[in-house]
């Protein structure tokens, strides 16, 4: 729509033109009026033409901008679709790879268990007394109390059956930081179950399993469970490592340990999430080959821990070179047993001594608040014990640790004779 001021200006200009033509005698008054009126119409038409031309140019520019924006939007949508497809393919590939890894692990476990089953039977027969005839038809006591009456041979048979039937449970106990008591690690512990559900504790089965070389079977099952629970923790974005105990017998087992190293080589993506723990006595007796195995394991990125540390006259440089990063010492030893443990320094300086060699101190068997106060005086960073949480069974679905069922009582082992 034309601005009224512009229309007025055109009218004034036309009137001036008509008056000028009439005064000059060029045209008569009526014709001058017609000329002025015609000029007004022509001016208005030219003005509207210019306005429409500008509007058309603006519209064309806007349409061009919209087309460019639409083109960019389509390109972005196509890129996002490609990215989503790539992410979906990647997720499916990872899921497929994970499933293949799990299937591979289960097949490996099945194969190893078949192999170990034969070894178990052979070793069990080798240690059985020659003059004892199995009483296959003898009635068996029912209920958990029967473990109290078992001799070593019968207990060995119970352990053998538990291993062959994969009745090995994973328990987790927290390791916390001091003084905040924040959960930092879990220690994985194994428990065997007899046929009736009775728990067979490590102090019961180790003394029977070690002489016949069955601890590698227990460690093998515990290792697979540790790998599985660590992967579930990763899926839940839990940045927590798990300490996995390996026995001295397993460390020197020429059949199992090479397979163990190969398996961890294929699972080295878990380095930083699994800490392998060995007793001090096993480390001392490892020998050159055992130290090479430990160093290889550390070279894959896995940290090493030493527990059952009864003698504190340690070669810390050697431990660091092998790959150890954690040392566990009983709280009672730190508080009142440093001299008996042949420590080179007082408890107040022990943590600093370890730190200079890149080793972390974990006080274990912490049972009361008074002990915590004393440990803080020694600047202990990590602690483990029933005060912070007892070992809890991991359910079959791999969810968080739960209290062990009361239906599986622990029966103390009594040595026959």
ChimeraX attribute file (.defattr): number of C-alpha atoms within 10 A of each C-alpha:
attribute: neighborCount
match mode: 1-to-1
recipient: residues
	/A:1	5
	/A:2	10
	/A:3	7
	/A:4	9
	/A:5	9
	/A:6	13
	/A:7	16
	/A:8	12
	/A:9	13
	/A:10	21
	/A:11	19
	/A:12	14
	/A:13	15
	/A:14	23
	/A:15	19
	/A:16	13
	/A:17	16
	/A:18	24
	/A:19	18
	/A:20	14
	/A:21	19
	/A:22	16
	/A:23	12
	/A:24	9
	/A:25	10
	/A:26	12
	/A:27	16
	/A:28	14
	/A:29	15
	/A:30	11
	/A:31	14
	/A:32	22
	/A:33	19
	/A:34	13
	/A:35	19
	/A:36	23
	/A:37	17
	/A:38	13
	/A:39	19
	/A:40	21
	/A:41	16
	/A:42	13
	/A:43	19
	/A:44	17
	/A:45	12
	/A:46	12
	/A:47	16
	/A:48	14
	/A:49	12
	/A:50	12
	/A:51	14
	/A:52	12
	/A:53	12
	/A:54	12
	/A:55	12
	/A:56	12
	/A:57	12
	/A:58	12
	/A:59	12
	/A:60	12
	/A:61	12
	/A:62	12
	/A:63	12
	/A:64	12
	/A:65	12
	/A:66	12
	/A:67	12
	/A:68	12
	/A:69	12
	/A:70	12
	/A:71	12
	/A:72	12
	/A:73	12
	/A:74	12
	/A:75	12
	/A:76	12
	/A:77	12
	/A:78	12
	/A:79	12
	/A:80	12
	/A:81	12
	/A:82	12
	/A:83	12
	/A:84	12
	/A:85	12
	/A:86	12
	/A:87	12
	/A:88	12
	/A:89	12
	/A:90	12
	/A:91	12
	/A:92	12
	/A:93	12
	/A:94	12
	/A:95	12
	/A:96	12
	/A:97	12
	/A:98	13
	/A:99	12
	/A:100	12
	/A:101	14
	/A:102	13
	/A:103	12
	/A:104	12
	/A:105	16
	/A:106	13
	/A:107	12
	/A:108	14
	/A:109	15
	/A:110	12
	/A:111	12
	/A:112	16
	/A:113	20
	/A:114	13
	/A:115	12
	/A:116	19
	/A:117	19
	/A:118	12
	/A:119	16
	/A:120	25
	/A:121	14
	/A:122	12
	/A:123	17
	/A:124	18
	/A:125	14
	/A:126	11
	/A:127	12
	/A:128	15
	/A:129	9
	/A:130	8
	/A:131	6
	/A:132	7
	/A:133	8
	/A:134	8
	/A:135	8
	/A:136	7
	/A:137	6
	/A:138	7
	/A:139	7
	/A:140	9
	/A:141	10
	/A:142	9
	/A:143	11
	/A:144	18
	/A:145	14
	/A:146	13
	/A:147	22
	/A:148	14
	/A:149	14
	/A:150	17
	/A:151	15
	/A:152	18
	/A:153	16
	/A:154	14
	/A:155	22
	/A:156	22
	/A:157	18
	/A:158	19
	/A:159	26
	/A:160	21
	/A:161	19
	/A:162	18
	/A:163	22
	/A:164	17
	/A:165	14
	/A:166	14
	/A:167	17
	/A:168	21
	/A:169	19
	/A:170	24
	/A:171	24
	/A:172	24
	/A:173	22
	/A:174	24
	/A:175	25
	/A:176	21
	/A:177	16
	/A:178	16
	/A:179	15
	/A:180	9
	/A:181	15
	/A:182	13
	/A:183	15
	/A:184	15
	/A:185	22
	/A:186	21
	/A:187	22
	/A:188	25
	/A:189	21
	/A:190	23
	/A:191	19
	/A:192	24
	/A:193	23
	/A:194	22
	/A:195	15
	/A:196	12
	/A:197	16
	/A:198	21
	/A:199	24
	/A:200	26
	/A:201	17
	/A:202	14
	/A:203	10
	/A:204	18
	/A:205	21
	/A:206	17
	/A:207	13
	/A:208	18
	/A:209	23
	/A:210	15
	/A:211	12
	/A:212	17
	/A:213	17
	/A:214	25
	/A:215	22
	/A:216	24
	/A:217	23
	/A:218	22
	/A:219	21
	/A:220	21
	/A:221	21
	/A:222	23
	/A:223	23
	/A:224	16
	/A:225	21
	/A:226	24
	/A:227	19
	/A:228	14
	/A:229	20
	/A:230	21
	/A:231	17
	/A:232	16
	/A:233	19
	/A:234	14
	/A:235	9
	/A:236	9
	/A:237	9
	/A:238	11
	/A:239	12
	/A:240	15
	/A:241	20
	/A:242	25
	/A:243	23
	/A:244	24
	/A:245	23
	/A:246	20
	/A:247	20
	/A:248	21
	/A:249	20
	/A:250	22
	/A:251	23
	/A:252	19
	/A:253	15
	/A:254	12
	/A:255	10
	/A:256	18
	/A:257	18
	/A:258	14
	/A:259	13
	/A:260	17
	/A:261	16
	/A:262	12
	/A:263	15
	/A:264	18
	/A:265	17
	/A:266	11
	/A:267	13
	/A:268	17
	/A:269	12
	/A:270	19
	/A:271	18
	/A:272	15
	/A:273	22
	/A:274	24
	/A:275	25
	/A:276	21
	/A:277	24
	/A:278	22
	/A:279	18
	/A:280	21
	/A:281	16
	/A:282	20
	/A:283	18
	/A:284	11
	/A:285	13
	/A:286	18
	/A:287	12
	/A:288	9
	/A:289	12
	/A:290	20
	/A:291	20
	/A:292	13
	/A:293	19
	/A:294	23
	/A:295	21
	/A:296	16
	/A:297	23
	/A:298	20
	/A:299	15
	/A:300	18
	/A:301	19
	/A:302	23
	/A:303	22
	/A:304	25
	/A:305	24
	/A:306	22
	/A:307	21
	/A:308	16
	/A:309	18
	/A:310	19
	/A:311	16
	/A:312	19
	/A:313	13
	/A:314	14
	/A:315	8
	/A:316	17
	/A:317	15
	/A:318	12
	/A:319	22
	/A:320	17
	/A:321	13
	/A:322	19
	/A:323	23
	/A:324	27
	/A:325	22
	/A:326	23
	/A:327	21
	/A:328	23
	/A:329	21
	/A:330	20
	/A:331	23
	/A:332	15
	/A:333	20
	/A:334	22
	/A:335	16
	/A:336	11
	/A:337	16
	/A:338	20
	/A:339	15
	/A:340	11
	/A:341	15
	/A:342	13
	/A:343	18
	/A:344	14
	/A:345	15
	/A:346	14
	/A:347	22
	/A:348	16
	/A:349	12
	/A:350	19
	/A:351	20
	/A:352	18
	/A:353	17
	/A:354	19
	/A:355	13
	/A:356	11
	/A:357	16
	/A:358	16
	/A:359	21
	/A:360	20
	/A:361	22
	/A:362	24
	/A:363	23
	/A:364	21
	/A:365	18
	/A:366	19
	/A:367	15
	/A:368	12
	/A:369	10
	/A:370	9
	/A:371	15
	/A:372	19
	/A:373	11
	/A:374	14
	/A:375	24
	/A:376	14
	/A:377	11
	/A:378	18
	/A:379	17
	/A:380	24
	/A:381	18
	/A:382	24
	/A:383	28
	/A:384	26
	/A:385	20
	/A:386	14
	/A:387	14
	/A:388	18
	/A:389	14
	/A:390	15
	/A:391	21
	/A:392	19
	/A:393	23
	/A:394	20
	/A:395	15
	/A:396	8
	/A:397	8
	/A:398	16
	/A:399	12
	/A:400	13
	/A:401	16
	/A:402	13
	/A:403	12
	/A:404	16
	/A:405	10
	/A:406	8
	/A:407	11
	/A:408	15
	/A:409	14
	/A:410	16
	/A:411	16
	/A:412	14
	/A:413	18
	/A:414	13
	/A:415	12
	/A:416	10
	/A:417	5
